[in-house]
Amino acid sequence: MAKEVMKTHDIIFANRPYLLAADVISYGSRSISFSPYGSYWRQMRKICTFELLTPKRVESFKAIREGEASKLVKEVGLSEGSSMNLSKMINSFSYGLTSRVAFGGKSTDQEAFIAVMKDVVKAVAGFSLVDLYPIKGLPVLTGLRSKVEKLHQEVDRILEKIVRDHRDTSSETKETNEKAEEDLVDFLLKLQKHNNLEHPLSDNVIKATILVSISNYKSHNFQNSSKYTSSKIKLTHVDFDGCNIFC
C-alpha cells in the first residue's frame, strides 16, 4: 500500500484537495500551499528553497528576531504589577516579526490585517459542506462564496498597498542610488522585473506568496505556541512575578 501511494501513484496523491475558501483567498490557488502539482508548483518551490529560505537569508533575519523578542520581553517587564493579555502580546509579536521579514516593516493597516488573517485561517482550515459535496450552486446557497470573497477583498486591499509601496520605494531608491535592505517583497518584485521565468510572477502571485508565508508562520507557530502556553498552565489567570497574565 505504501509503495502504491508513495511511488506508483505519487503524482495523484501529491495534490491537495480543492478547497473553495483557499482557492478564492489565494488568488485562484496561486500560492505554493494550494497550487496543484506541476511546473508552476515546482518553480515556486525552487524559488522558496533556493532563494527565499536559504541558510544565509534566514541568518540575515537574526537581528530582526532578536529585536522583536527584546521588545516583547520589555513589554512584559513594563507590565509588572498590572494585568496583561499574553495571547494578544504574542500575536502582536508574531505579526511584527513576520511583517518585518516579509515586507520590511509593519503595515499601517496592522490591526485590520491581524483581524482579517484570523478569519482567513478559520475559513481555510474549517470544515465546509461545499468542499465535501461540490454541488453547483451550493457555495452561493450556504453563503460561503460571498463570505470568502469579502475576506479576499480586504486582504487584497492591504497586500496591494504593500506591493505598491515597495515598488514606489524601489524606484525612489534607484533614483538616489541608495542601498536598502532587501525583504521578501523586494526580492519577488526583482524576479518579476527580470521576467526570465517559465511562469511570470504577476502581482497576484506575489500577493499570494506573501499571504501564505504570513498565515502559515502565524497559525502553525505562534498561535499554537499561545495555546500550548495556556494549556500548560491550565489557568486563565496567573500571577507571574507580580504580573497578572490573562491567556
Helices and strands as residue ranges (DSSP letters): H 2-3, I 4-8, H 10-14, H 20-25, H 39-47, I 48-52, H 55-60, H 62-78, E 83-85, H 86-103, H 110-125, H 129-132, H 138-142, H 144-176, H 184-194, H 203-217, I 218-222, H 223-233, E 237-240, E 243-246
